[in-house]
Amino acid sequence: MGRFYDLLPRVLAALVLAVLFGVVFYVGGVVFEVFVYVAVLLVYYELYKLVAYKFSFVSFLAGGLAITAAFWTENLALTLILLAVFGLANYLMGFSVKEAFVLISIAVFILFPAHIAVRLREEDANLLLYVLVCNWSADTFAYFSGKLFGRHRVFTRVSRGKTLEGYVGAIVGSAAVGWGMGWVMGYPPLSSVLLGAYIGLFAQIGDLVESALKREKGVKDSGRLLPGHGGLLDRVDSLLLSLPAFWIIKDFLF
């Protein structure tokens, strides 16, 4: 059981999150948007701490204002202006031009999947549920297959714990769950399997991106918000890529 020492807090935290998200997802509307917005700000805070060489309140606030404007108004001109102000604030606070652009990039990196989540909930809640369940299934299968069967370590420069068996388990598990979800929702079987595997693949790439950031900063987790999981970013990192990947291809398969 040593390899599963963190399983109980992970399961309890996941259950609490699942219940909370289930209620918010069911209610939808402004409640769902507020939930996503709060999640965006929390992830922004954790990512900012990971990539910034120092924490500047002025810089952080400027980024938060740009994110808020972009999320609630969807006004491209206003968003670009505030992102430019965010970059200028970073430079004036002592960040290099490269670091300023990296911080602007994380704001966009968070906003795009958040916007997709809100749009999907409004247009077709089943599609959002499909991608979320496949994504979370990929994370779960990666964890258990890696713990039980993991022998061949890959991407050791990014994370020492990642194994080939874990990645294969994530993709196969997501494909199987995708097929099951598709069967329930009336989607074509082949499309459901392929899309499930596709989501699982990008979910793992998203996880690798965050692992690379944490490795560079020498930290294990992005935060301590969720027992057994670390920060909120550790829980949703895979969605930051799987949601945009799903958005791009969904119309070709369904």
C-alpha positions as CSV (number, residue, x, y, z in Angstrom):
1,M,0.0,0.0,0.0
2,G,3.0,2.3,0.2
3,R,2.7,3.4,-3.4
4,F,-0.9,4.5,-2.6
5,Y,-0.1,6.5,0.6
6,D,-1.6,9.6,-0.9
7,L,-4.7,7.9,-2.3
8,L,-7.2,8.7,0.6
9,P,-6.7,12.5,0.6
10,R,-6.8,12.5,-3.2
11,V,-10.1,10.6,-3.3
12,L,-11.7,12.8,-0.6
13,A,-10.6,16.0,-2.2
14,A,-11.8,14.7,-5.6
15,L,-15.2,13.8,-4.2
16,V,-15.7,17.2,-2.7
17,L,-14.7,18.9,-6.0
18,A,-16.9,16.5,-8.0
19,V,-20.0,17.3,-5.8
20,L,-19.3,21.0,-6.0
21,F,-18.7,21.0,-9.7
22,G,-21.7,18.8,-10.3
23,V,-24.0,21.3,-8.6
24,V,-22.5,24.2,-10.4
25,F,-22.6,22.4,-13.7
26,Y,-26.2,21.5,-13.3
27,V,-27.3,25.0,-12.4
28,G,-25.2,26.6,-15.2
29,G,-25.7,30.2,-16.3
30,V,-24.0,32.9,-14.2
31,V,-23.3,30.5,-11.4
32,F,-21.2,28.3,-13.7
33,E,-19.4,31.4,-15.1
34,V,-18.6,32.7,-11.6
35,F,-17.2,29.3,-10.7
36,V,-15.0,29.2,-13.8
37,Y,-13.9,32.8,-13.2
38,V,-12.8,32.0,-9.6
39,A,-10.9,29.0,-10.8
40,V,-9.2,31.1,-13.5
41,L,-8.0,33.6,-10.8
42,L,-6.7,30.8,-8.6
43,V,-4.9,29.1,-11.4
44,Y,-3.5,32.5,-12.5
45,Y,-2.1,33.0,-9.0
46,E,-0.4,29.6,-8.9
47,L,1.0,30.0,-12.4
48,Y,2.2,33.5,-11.7
49,K,4.2,32.2,-8.7
50,L,5.7,29.4,-10.8
51,V,6.9,31.5,-13.7
52,A,7.7,34.9,-12.1
53,Y,11.2,35.3,-10.7
54,K,9.6,37.4,-8.0
55,F,6.1,38.3,-6.8
56,S,5.0,41.9,-7.7
57,F,1.6,42.9,-6.4
58,V,1.3,45.7,-9.1
59,S,2.2,43.3,-11.8
60,F,-0.1,40.5,-10.5
61,L,-3.0,43.0,-10.1
62,A,-2.6,44.3,-13.7
63,G,-2.7,40.7,-15.0
64,G,-5.8,40.0,-12.9
65,L,-7.6,43.1,-14.3
66,A,-6.7,42.0,-17.9
67,I,-8.0,38.5,-17.2
68,T,-11.2,39.9,-15.6
69,A,-11.9,42.2,-18.5
70,A,-11.3,39.4,-21.0
71,F,-13.4,36.9,-19.2
72,W,-16.5,39.1,-18.6
73,T,-16.6,41.4,-21.6
74,E,-15.0,39.4,-24.4
75,N,-14.0,42.8,-25.8
76,L,-10.8,42.1,-27.8
77,A,-9.7,45.7,-28.0
78,L,-10.0,46.2,-24.2
79,T,-8.3,42.9,-23.5
80,L,-5.3,43.7,-25.7
81,I,-4.9,47.1,-24.1
82,L,-5.0,45.7,-20.6
83,L,-2.6,42.9,-21.6
84,A,-0.2,45.6,-22.9
85,V,-0.6,47.4,-19.6
86,F,0.1,44.1,-17.8
87,G,3.3,43.7,-19.9
88,L,4.4,47.3,-19.2
89,A,3.7,46.8,-15.5
90,N,5.9,43.7,-15.5
91,Y,8.8,45.6,-17.2
92,L,8.5,48.6,-14.8
93,M,8.5,46.2,-11.8
94,G,11.9,44.9,-12.9
95,F,11.0,41.9,-15.1
96,S,12.9,41.4,-18.4
97,V,11.1,41.8,-21.7
98,K,11.1,38.0,-22.0
99,E,9.7,37.5,-18.6
100,A,7.0,40.1,-19.3
101,F,5.9,38.2,-22.4
102,V,5.9,34.9,-20.5
103,L,3.5,36.4,-17.9
104,I,1.2,37.7,-20.6
105,S,1.3,34.3,-22.2
106,I,0.1,32.6,-19.0
107,A,-2.9,34.9,-18.9
108,V,-3.9,33.9,-22.5
109,F,-3.1,30.2,-21.7
110,I,-5.7,30.2,-18.9
111,L,-8.3,32.3,-20.6
112,F,-8.7,30.3,-23.8
113,P,-9.8,27.0,-22.2
114,A,-11.9,28.9,-19.7
115,H,-13.8,30.6,-22.5
116,I,-14.3,27.3,-24.2
117,A,-15.7,25.7,-21.1
118,V,-18.3,28.5,-20.7
119,R,-19.2,28.4,-24.4
120,L,-19.6,24.6,-24.4
121,R,-21.8,24.7,-21.3
122,E,-24.1,27.3,-23.0
123,E,-24.2,25.5,-26.4
124,D,-24.1,21.8,-25.6
125,A,-23.6,20.7,-22.0
126,N,-23.2,17.1,-23.1
127,L,-20.1,17.9,-25.1
128,L,-18.5,19.7,-22.1
129,L,-19.4,16.8,-19.9
130,Y,-17.9,14.4,-22.4
131,V,-14.5,16.2,-22.6
132,L,-14.3,16.7,-18.8
133,V,-15.1,13.1,-18.0
134,C,-12.6,11.8,-20.6
135,N,-10.0,14.2,-19.2
136,W,-10.4,13.3,-15.6
137,S,-10.5,9.6,-16.6
138,A,-7.1,10.0,-18.3
139,D,-5.7,11.5,-15.1
140,T,-7.1,8.6,-13.1
141,F,-6.0,5.9,-15.4
142,A,-2.5,7.5,-15.6
143,Y,-2.2,7.5,-11.8
144,F,-3.3,3.9,-11.3
145,S,-1.6,2.4,-14.3
146,G,1.6,4.2,-13.4
147,K,1.5,3.1,-9.8
148,L,0.6,-0.5,-10.6
149,F,2.6,-1.2,-13.8
150,G,5.0,1.7,-14.2
151,R,8.4,0.4,-15.2
152,H,9.7,2.4,-18.1
153,R,10.4,6.0,-17.1
154,V,10.0,8.6,-19.8
155,F,10.6,12.4,-20.0
156,T,12.8,12.1,-16.9
157,R,14.1,15.7,-17.5
158,V,10.5,16.9,-16.9
159,S,9.3,14.5,-14.2
160,R,11.0,11.4,-12.6
161,G,7.7,9.8,-11.8
162,K,6.2,9.7,-15.4
163,T,6.2,6.3,-17.0
164,L,5.3,4.9,-20.4
165,E,2.7,2.6,-18.8
166,G,1.0,5.6,-17.1
167,Y,0.7,7.4,-20.5
168,V,-0.6,4.3,-22.3
169,G,-3.1,3.7,-19.5
170,A,-4.3,7.3,-19.7
171,I,-4.9,7.2,-23.4
172,V,-6.5,3.7,-23.4
173,G,-8.6,4.6,-20.4
174,S,-9.8,7.8,-21.9
175,A,-10.7,6.1,-25.1
176,A,-12.7,3.4,-23.3
177,V,-14.5,6.1,-21.2
178,G,-15.0,8.1,-24.4
179,W,-16.7,5.2,-26.0
180,G,-19.0,4.6,-23.0
181,M,-19.9,8.3,-22.8
182,G,-20.6,8.3,-26.6
183,W,-22.8,5.3,-26.3
184,V,-24.9,7.0,-23.5
185,M,-25.1,10.2,-25.4
186,G,-25.8,8.7,-28.9
187,Y,-22.5,9.7,-30.5
188,P,-20.9,7.5,-33.3
189,P,-18.8,4.7,-31.6
190,L,-15.6,5.1,-33.7
191,S,-15.7,8.9,-33.3
192,S,-16.2,8.5,-29.5
193,V,-13.2,6.2,-29.1
194,L,-10.9,8.3,-31.3
195,L,-11.9,11.6,-29.6
196,G,-11.5,9.9,-26.1
197,A,-8.0,8.9,-27.0
198,Y,-7.3,12.3,-28.5
199,I,-8.4,14.0,-25.3
200,G,-6.3,11.6,-23.2
201,L,-3.2,12.4,-25.2
202,F,-3.5,16.2,-24.8
203,A,-4.5,15.8,-21.2
204,Q,-1.1,14.2,-20.6
205,I,0.7,16.8,-22.6
206,G,-0.9,19.5,-20.4
207,D,0.3,17.6,-17.4
208,L,3.8,17.5,-18.8
209,V,3.8,21.2,-19.4
210,E,3.1,21.9,-15.8
211,S,5.6,19.3,-14.6
212,A,8.3,21.1,-16.7
213,L,7.4,24.4,-15.0
214,K,7.5,22.8,-11.5
215,R,10.8,21.0,-12.3
216,E,12.4,24.3,-13.4
217,K,11.3,26.0,-10.2
218,G,12.2,23.0,-8.0
219,V,8.7,22.5,-6.5
220,K,6.6,19.4,-6.2
221,D,3.1,21.1,-6.3
222,S,1.8,24.4,-7.6
223,G,0.1,25.1,-4.2
224,R,-1.6,23.5,-1.2
225,L,-5.2,24.2,-1.9
226,L,-6.3,20.6,-2.5
227,P,-5.1,17.8,-0.1
228,G,-3.4,15.0,-2.0
229,H,-3.4,17.0,-5.3
230,G,-1.5,20.1,-4.4
231,G,-2.8,23.3,-6.0
232,L,-5.7,23.8,-8.3
233,L,-3.3,24.0,-11.2
234,D,-2.2,20.5,-10.4
235,R,-5.8,19.4,-10.8
236,V,-6.7,21.2,-14.0
237,D,-3.4,21.4,-15.8
238,S,-4.5,18.7,-18.3
239,L,-7.6,20.7,-19.2
240,L,-5.6,23.7,-20.3
241,L,-4.6,21.8,-23.4
242,S,-7.3,19.1,-23.8
243,L,-10.2,21.7,-23.9
244,P,-8.7,23.7,-26.8
245,A,-7.6,20.5,-28.6
246,F,-11.2,19.2,-28.2
247,W,-12.7,22.5,-29.4
248,I,-10.6,22.5,-32.6
249,I,-11.6,19.0,-33.7
250,K,-15.0,18.3,-32.3
251,D,-16.9,19.5,-35.3
252,F,-15.0,17.0,-37.6
253,L,-16.1,14.0,-35.5
254,F,-19.6,14.8,-34.2
